[in-house]
Amino acid sequence: MKPLSAILKLPATLVCLALVGCSHDYIPNTQVEDSDFNRQVIAYCEDYRHAVEHRNSDLLVKMADVKYYEDGGTVDTSDDLDLEGLKKYLDTQFRKTTQIRYEIFYRDISVGRSNQVFVDYTYSASYKVPLPDGTKAEDAVWRRRVADNRLELVRDGEKFRILSGM
């Protein structure tokens, strides 16, 4: 008969083996499994993030697909944006910001039925906007928003284009 201590160690050993067998490698500072494809997607999304921080409207428009459409997450169609609406928004509201800090924590990357790539992330956006009464730029106020978002991408050769989520 086996000693009791040997019998008690068996379940702990099995649990450890199960955990090791289920381990995944993740891209550092993300919850995304490490693969060449996922690294390529995140690199593209980082280009997007930098374009936002640099307030580069031209690059953001170039990153958008011709089929870009954003429903704003509401049933009200007045806040929906197609590519032309995105351009207008970037040229008006977005240009009013004087500084932007945009951080992204990537949570998941998945591929849809039509080969769309879904990038789920949490962002922290801090941005400086002028006061509505038209005071000087140095009197602008900082705003901050933290929220979950999803970028929907489509392949364009070796790169991607954004279908929605900006």
C-alpha positions as CSV (number, residue, x, y, z in Angstrom):
1,M,0.0,0.0,0.0
2,K,1.3,3.5,-0.9
3,P,1.8,6.1,1.8
4,L,-0.9,8.7,2.1
5,S,1.6,11.5,1.2
6,A,2.2,9.9,-2.2
7,I,-1.5,9.6,-2.9
8,L,-2.1,13.3,-2.0
9,K,0.7,14.5,-4.3
10,L,-0.8,12.7,-7.3
11,P,-3.8,15.2,-7.8
12,A,-1.4,18.2,-7.4
13,T,0.9,16.7,-10.0
14,L,-2.0,16.1,-12.5
15,V,-3.2,19.7,-12.0
16,C,0.3,21.1,-12.7
17,L,0.6,19.0,-15.9
18,A,-2.8,20.1,-17.1
19,L,-1.9,23.8,-16.6
20,V,1.4,23.4,-18.4
21,G,-0.4,21.6,-21.3
22,C,-2.9,24.5,-21.7
23,S,-0.4,27.3,-21.5
24,H,-0.2,29.8,-24.4
25,D,2.4,32.4,-25.4
26,Y,0.9,35.9,-25.5
27,I,2.3,38.9,-27.2
28,P,3.8,41.0,-24.4
29,N,1.4,43.5,-22.7
30,T,-1.7,41.9,-24.4
31,Q,-4.1,39.1,-24.0
32,V,-3.5,38.0,-27.6
33,E,-1.9,34.7,-28.5
34,D,1.5,35.1,-30.1
35,S,1.5,34.3,-33.8
36,D,3.0,36.0,-36.9
37,F,-0.5,36.9,-38.0
38,N,-1.5,38.5,-34.7
39,R,1.8,40.4,-34.6
40,Q,1.1,41.8,-38.1
41,V,-2.4,42.9,-37.0
42,I,-1.2,44.6,-33.9
43,A,1.6,46.3,-35.8
44,Y,-1.1,47.7,-38.2
45,C,-3.2,48.8,-35.2
46,E,-0.2,50.5,-33.7
47,D,0.2,52.5,-36.9
48,Y,-3.5,53.5,-36.5
49,R,-2.9,54.4,-32.8
50,H,0.1,56.6,-33.8
51,A,-1.9,58.3,-36.5
52,V,-4.5,59.2,-33.9
53,E,-1.9,60.5,-31.5
54,H,-0.3,62.6,-34.3
55,R,-3.7,63.8,-35.4
56,N,-2.8,62.6,-38.9
57,S,-6.2,62.8,-40.6
58,D,-4.8,62.1,-44.1
59,L,-3.3,58.8,-42.9
60,L,-6.4,57.8,-41.0
61,V,-8.5,58.3,-44.2
62,K,-5.9,56.2,-46.2
63,M,-6.2,53.5,-43.6
64,A,-10.0,53.4,-44.0
65,D,-11.5,51.0,-46.6
66,V,-13.8,52.4,-49.3
67,K,-16.6,50.5,-47.6
68,Y,-16.0,52.1,-44.2
69,Y,-19.2,52.3,-42.2
70,E,-19.6,53.1,-38.5
71,D,-23.1,52.9,-37.0
72,G,-22.0,54.6,-33.7
73,G,-23.4,51.7,-31.7
74,T,-26.9,53.2,-31.8
75,V,-30.2,52.7,-33.7
76,D,-30.1,56.4,-34.5
77,T,-28.8,56.7,-38.1
78,S,-28.0,60.4,-37.7
79,D,-24.6,59.5,-36.1
80,D,-23.6,56.9,-38.7
81,L,-20.5,57.6,-40.7
82,D,-19.5,56.3,-44.1
83,L,-16.1,57.2,-45.6
84,E,-17.2,60.7,-46.6
85,G,-18.7,61.2,-43.2
86,L,-15.4,60.1,-41.6
87,K,-13.5,62.6,-43.7
88,K,-15.8,65.4,-42.7
89,Y,-15.5,64.4,-39.0
90,L,-11.7,64.3,-39.2
91,D,-11.6,67.6,-41.0
92,T,-13.9,69.3,-38.4
93,Q,-14.3,67.8,-34.9
94,F,-11.0,65.8,-34.9
95,R,-8.9,68.8,-36.0
96,K,-10.2,70.8,-33.0
97,T,-8.1,68.7,-30.6
98,T,-4.7,70.1,-29.9
99,Q,-3.1,67.1,-28.2
100,I,-4.0,63.4,-28.0
101,R,-2.6,60.6,-25.9
102,Y,-4.1,57.3,-27.1
103,E,-3.2,54.0,-25.4
104,I,-4.5,50.5,-26.4
105,F,-4.6,47.3,-24.5
106,Y,-5.3,44.4,-27.0
107,R,-7.7,41.8,-25.7
108,D,-8.5,39.5,-28.7
109,I,-8.0,39.1,-32.4
110,S,-10.4,36.9,-34.4
111,V,-11.3,36.2,-38.0
112,G,-14.9,36.5,-39.2
113,R,-16.7,34.5,-41.9
114,S,-15.8,36.9,-44.7
115,N,-12.2,37.1,-43.6
116,Q,-12.8,40.3,-41.6
117,V,-10.3,40.6,-38.8
118,F,-11.9,41.7,-35.4
119,V,-9.5,43.5,-33.0
120,D,-11.1,43.9,-29.5
121,Y,-9.3,46.3,-27.3
122,T,-9.6,48.7,-24.4
123,Y,-8.4,52.2,-25.0
124,S,-7.5,55.2,-22.8
125,A,-7.8,58.4,-24.7
126,S,-6.7,61.8,-23.2
127,Y,-7.2,64.8,-25.5
128,K,-7.1,68.5,-25.2
129,V,-10.0,70.5,-26.8
130,P,-10.7,74.2,-26.9
131,L,-13.4,75.6,-24.7
132,P,-16.7,76.3,-26.6
133,D,-16.5,80.1,-26.0
134,G,-13.5,80.4,-28.4
135,T,-10.8,81.1,-25.8
136,K,-7.1,80.7,-26.6
137,A,-5.6,77.3,-27.4
138,E,-3.5,77.3,-24.3
139,D,-6.8,77.5,-22.3
140,A,-8.1,74.3,-23.8
141,V,-9.2,71.6,-21.4
142,W,-8.2,67.9,-21.1
143,R,-10.8,65.3,-21.4
144,R,-10.3,61.5,-20.8
145,R,-12.2,58.5,-21.9
146,V,-11.6,54.8,-21.2
147,A,-13.8,52.3,-23.1
148,D,-13.8,49.0,-25.0
149,N,-13.8,49.1,-28.8
150,R,-13.5,46.9,-31.8
151,L,-11.7,47.6,-35.0
152,E,-13.0,45.6,-38.0
153,L,-10.3,45.2,-40.6
154,V,-10.2,43.7,-44.1
155,R,-7.1,42.4,-45.9
156,D,-5.7,44.6,-48.6
157,G,-2.8,42.6,-50.1
158,E,-0.2,42.3,-47.4
159,K,-1.8,45.1,-45.3
160,F,-5.2,45.8,-43.9
161,R,-7.9,48.5,-44.2
162,I,-10.3,49.6,-41.5
163,L,-14.0,48.7,-42.2
164,S,-15.3,50.2,-38.9
165,G,-14.3,51.2,-35.4
166,M,-12.3,54.4,-35.8
